[in-house]
Amino acid sequence: MAKDPEETCLDKVQKDLFKSIFDESSEKMIVTGIDGKVCLANKSALDLLGYKPQDIIGAGISNLMLEKDREEFKNLLETVAKAGIVRNYKFYLLTSKKSIIRLFLTGVALGGGNGGVSGCCIYLALANTDEWAALKDPQFFQSVAKKIGRLTSIGQLTSVFAHDIKNPLHVILSTSELLLSSGVLDENLKTNMALIERNAQRASKIVKTLLDFSRSGICQLRPCCLNDISDYCLSLLESSLKSAKVKLTKELGTVPKVFLDPHYLHSVVYNLLTNAMESMAGREGEITLRTLWVADKKTARLIISDNGRGMDRNMRANLFHPFFTTKDTGTGLGLYLARQIMNEHSGEISVESEPGKGARVELVFHKIA
């Protein structure tokens, strides 16, 4: 029996419409049934998480999340079914490489009314550092909501600026180094040229830091051991600690693996150890590096303490401000970026210090593998 031409046309239009709106959409979408199994996932969502359709279609969506988060997600689906829609719910999902990616989820109930809810369409959106922090602070959220477009433009301009200034800085550094080694300058000119070289080097460090961070994107979190991070950074500083006559005490506990980005954590821990070493101001001192598991709070911690010169209240208040530094060769970006990176890990960084009594820096991690 021949098909009705109008029905055939409608079938084709519906198929093309579905392909255009769902399959080829830039929106990242996963559709589940009321049983929580994945019915559909479009190309954008699959590309984001790194899966193929056969990896997740027909399987429970709970396979895409940490076991301890599954009950929370079940509650989210129940809320969507009752309310019809839940917007921008912060959550983590597992990628195909078993790293975790931070997202805002928007759930929309399918069906409803007398027919009942048949499933849920979940929209995935990447969450950046400022947006994530905003959810913890309503006042900050209001401010960021107004400025996010401008901040994005500033970030892009910063990257362009850093690239453009890198070459003239290289010329200034090369020329100053050449003149200083030429032997034709008198002492007064040598002093001035050395000042130019030091400031050009500091500017070059700032540019490198900005470039590294601007092209980093969101941290790629995967299961890693804080003890391995600690050992790696200590190995890089071993000779410097010996020459500075700084005693190191290492107390690495039994700590479960944490979802983190080793590249960024190496940078954070290395800078914190360097700060501690420099706080000794040329005298013999001691640095203690500890890792521990706080079972009742389900957090892994890395603590670096020293007996250096310490900091007063005013210094502590400005520690995490960009470009604030007390060192002639510092960029003032180390602790500022450390806090941004810990925010990316949904963790915290805190500093305790008093003048003459050293400092204690603590990194707290909540996402346990």
C-alpha positions in Angstrom: 0.0 0.0 0.0 1.4 3.3 -1.1 2.2 5.9 1.6 0.2 9.1 1.7 2.4 11.8 -0.1 1.6 14.4 2.6 2.5 11.9 5.4 5.8 11.1 3.7 6.6 14.8 3.4 5.7 15.3 7.1 7.9 12.5 8.1 10.9 14.0 6.2 10.2 17.5 7.6 10.0 16.1 11.2 13.2 14.1 10.7 15.1 17.1 9.2 13.7 19.4 11.9 14.9 17.0 14.7 18.3 16.8 13.1 18.6 20.6 12.9 17.3 21.4 16.3 18.8 18.5 18.3 21.5 16.6 16.5 23.4 19.5 14.9 22.6 22.1 17.6 25.5 23.9 19.3 23.5 23.4 22.6 24.8 20.4 24.4 21.8 18.1 25.2 21.3 14.7 26.8 17.7 13.2 27.0 16.8 10.6 29.7 13.7 8.6 30.3 11.9 8.5 33.6 14.0 5.5 34.5 17.2 7.7 34.3 18.5 5.9 31.2 20.0 7.9 28.4 17.7 7.9 25.3 19.5 10.5 23.2 22.7 12.6 23.3 23.5 15.1 20.6 26.9 15.6 18.9 27.8 18.7 21.0 27.2 16.9 24.3 29.1 13.8 23.1 32.1 15.9 21.9 32.2 17.8 25.2 32.3 14.6 27.3 34.4 12.6 24.8 31.9 9.7 24.4 30.5 7.8 21.4 26.7 7.2 21.2 27.1 3.5 22.0 29.0 4.4 25.2 26.1 6.0 26.9 22.8 5.4 25.0 20.7 2.9 26.9 22.9 3.2 30.0 22.0 4.9 33.2 23.0 8.6 33.3 24.4 7.9 36.8 27.4 6.3 35.0 28.4 9.8 34.0 29.0 11.0 37.6 30.8 10.3 40.8 29.1 7.7 42.9 28.7 10.1 45.9 26.9 12.6 43.6 24.3 10.2 42.3 21.7 10.7 45.0 22.0 14.5 44.5 21.4 14.1 40.8 18.4 11.8 41.4 16.9 14.6 43.6 17.6 17.0 40.7 15.6 14.9 38.3 12.7 14.6 40.8 12.7 18.4 41.2 12.6 18.9 37.4 9.7 16.5 37.1 7.7 18.5 39.7 8.7 22.0 38.7 9.0 21.5 34.9 12.4 23.2 34.7 15.5 23.8 36.9 18.1 26.2 35.6 21.9 26.4 36.0 22.4 23.7 38.6 26.1 23.4 39.3 27.4 19.8 38.9 30.3 17.7 37.8 30.2 15.0 35.1 32.8 12.3 34.2 34.4 12.4 30.8 35.4 9.4 28.8 38.9 9.8 30.1 37.6 9.6 33.7 38.4 13.2 34.4 35.7 15.4 35.7 34.3 18.6 34.1 32.4 21.3 35.9 29.1 22.3 34.3 25.9 24.2 34.8 22.9 21.8 34.1 19.5 23.0 33.0 16.8 20.3 33.2 13.5 20.5 31.3 10.7 18.0 31.9 9.3 16.3 28.8 5.6 15.6 28.6 3.7 16.6 31.7 0.1 17.5 32.0 -2.4 14.7 32.0 0.0 12.5 30.1 2.6 12.6 32.8 6.4 13.3 32.5 8.1 10.9 30.1 11.6 12.1 30.6 14.0 15.0 30.9 16.2 17.0 28.5 19.4 18.1 30.2 21.3 21.1 28.8 25.1 21.2 29.6 27.0 24.5 29.8 30.6 24.9 30.8 31.1 26.9 34.0 34.0 29.3 34.3 35.7 30.4 37.6 33.8 33.6 38.2 30.4 32.1 37.4 31.1 29.2 39.8 32.2 31.4 42.6 29.1 33.6 42.0 26.7 30.9 43.1 28.3 31.0 46.5 27.9 34.8 46.9 24.6 36.4 45.8 26.1 39.9 45.8 29.0 38.8 43.7 26.6 37.1 41.4 24.7 40.3 40.8 28.0 42.1 40.0 29.3 39.3 37.7 26.0 39.1 35.8 26.4 42.7 34.7 30.1 42.5 33.9 30.6 39.0 32.5 30.6 40.2 28.9 33.0 43.0 29.6 35.3 40.7 31.6 35.4 38.2 28.7 36.5 41.0 26.3 39.1 42.2 28.8 40.4 38.6 29.0 40.7 38.5 25.2 42.4 41.9 25.1 44.8 40.8 27.8 45.9 37.8 25.7 46.4 40.1 22.7 48.2 42.6 24.7 50.5 40.0 26.2 51.4 38.7 22.8 52.1 42.1 21.4 54.3 43.3 24.3 56.4 40.2 24.4 58.6 41.1 21.4 59.5 44.7 22.4 60.3 43.3 25.9 62.6 40.8 24.4 64.4 43.6 22.6 64.8 45.7 25.7 66.1 42.7 27.7 68.6 41.6 25.0 69.9 45.2 24.5 70.3 45.8 28.2 72.1 42.5 28.7 74.4 43.3 25.7 75.3 46.7 27.0 75.9 45.5 30.5 78.4 42.9 29.2 80.1 45.3 26.7 82.4 46.9 29.3 81.9 50.4 27.8 79.5 51.8 30.4 80.6 53.8 33.4 79.3 52.8 36.9 76.3 55.3 36.8 75.1 54.0 33.4 75.6 50.4 34.6 73.4 51.0 37.6 70.7 52.6 35.4 71.0 49.8 32.8 70.7 47.1 35.5 67.5 48.8 36.8 66.1 48.7 33.3 67.0 45.0 33.0 65.5 44.0 36.3 62.2 45.8 35.5 62.1 44.3 32.0 62.6 40.8 33.5 59.7 41.4 36.0 57.5 42.6 33.1 58.4 39.6 31.1 57.4 37.3 34.0 54.0 39.0 34.2 53.5 38.6 30.5 54.4 34.9 30.6 52.1 34.3 33.5 49.2 36.0 31.8 49.8 34.1 28.5 49.9 30.8 30.3 46.7 31.4 32.1 44.8 33.0 29.2 45.4 30.0 27.0 44.8 27.4 29.7 41.0 27.2 29.6 39.3 25.2 32.3 41.4 22.9 34.4 41.3 19.2 33.2 40.6 17.4 36.5 41.6 13.7 36.9 42.4 11.4 39.8 45.9 12.3 41.2 47.7 11.9 44.5 48.6 14.9 46.6 51.7 13.1 47.8 52.9 12.7 44.2 52.3 16.4 43.6 54.3 17.2 46.7 57.2 14.9 45.9 57.5 16.3 42.4 57.7 19.9 43.5 60.2 19.1 46.3 62.4 17.4 43.8 62.5 20.6 41.7 63.5 22.7 44.7 65.9 20.2 46.4 69.1 22.0 45.4 67.7 25.5 46.1 66.6 24.4 49.7 70.1 23.1 50.4 71.9 26.2 49.2 69.5 28.4 51.2 70.2 26.2 54.3 66.5 25.6 54.8 65.5 22.5 56.6 62.6 20.6 55.1 60.2 18.4 57.1 58.0 16.2 55.0 54.9 14.6 56.6 52.9 12.8 53.9 49.9 11.0 55.2 47.6 8.4 53.7 45.4 10.5 51.4 42.9 9.2 48.8 43.3 10.5 45.2 41.7 13.8 44.4 40.3 15.1 41.1 42.8 17.8 40.1 44.9 19.2 37.3 48.5 18.2 38.0 49.9 20.9 35.7 48.3 23.7 37.7 48.8 22.1 41.1 52.5 21.7 40.4 52.6 25.4 39.7 50.6 26.3 42.9 52.6 24.1 45.3 56.0 25.1 43.7 55.2 28.8 44.1 54.0 28.3 47.7 57.3 26.5 48.6 59.3 29.2 46.9 57.5 31.9 48.9 58.2 30.0 52.1 61.9 29.6 51.2 62.2 33.3 50.3 60.5 34.4 53.6 63.6 33.1 55.5 65.4 36.3 54.2 68.8 34.6 54.0 68.7 33.0 57.4 68.4 29.3 58.3 64.8 28.2 58.6 62.4 25.3 58.4 59.6 24.4 56.0 57.1 21.7 56.8 54.9 20.1 54.0 52.0 17.9 55.2 49.3 16.1 53.5 46.4 14.6 55.4 42.9 13.2 55.1 40.2 14.7 57.3 37.7 11.9 57.5 34.8 13.7 59.2 34.8 16.5 56.6 35.8 14.2 53.7 38.5 16.6 52.6 42.1 16.1 51.5 44.5 18.8 52.5 48.0 20.0 51.7 49.6 22.3 54.2 52.9 24.3 53.8 54.2 26.1 56.9 57.4 28.0 57.6 59.1 29.9 60.4 60.0 32.9 58.3 59.4 36.6 58.9 55.6 36.3 58.7 53.1 39.0 57.6 51.1 41.7 59.3 47.3 42.2 58.9 47.7 44.7 56.0 49.8 42.3 54.0 47.4 39.4 54.6 44.4 41.6 53.5 46.1 42.2 50.1 47.7 38.8 49.5 45.2 37.6 46.8 45.0 40.9 45.0 46.6 40.8 41.5 50.0 42.5 41.2 50.4 42.9 45.0 53.9 41.9 45.9 56.5 42.6 48.6 59.4 41.2 46.5 61.5 43.2 44.1 61.4 40.4 41.6 57.9 39.2 42.2 55.0 39.6 39.8 52.2 39.7 42.4 50.2 37.1 40.5 51.3 33.9 42.3 48.7 33.8 45.1 46.0 35.5 42.9 46.3 32.7 40.4 46.6 30.1 43.1 43.2 31.1 44.4 41.7 31.1 40.8 43.1 27.6 40.3 41.7 26.3 43.6 38.3 27.8 42.7 38.6 25.8 39.5 39.1 22.7 41.7 36.1 23.7 43.9 38.7 23.9 46.7 39.9 26.6 49.0 43.2 28.2 49.9 43.8 30.0 53.2 46.8 31.8 54.8 47.5 32.3 58.5 50.5 34.4 59.5 51.8 36.8 62.1 54.9 39.0 62.1 57.9 37.0 63.2 55.9 33.8 63.5 56.1 32.4 60.0 53.1 31.5 57.8 50.8 28.6 57.2 49.1 28.0 53.8 46.4 25.3 53.5 44.9 23.9 50.3 41.6 22.0 50.8 40.2 19.6 48.2 36.6 18.3 48.3 36.4 16.2 45.1 37.7 12.9 46.1 38.2 10.2 43.4 
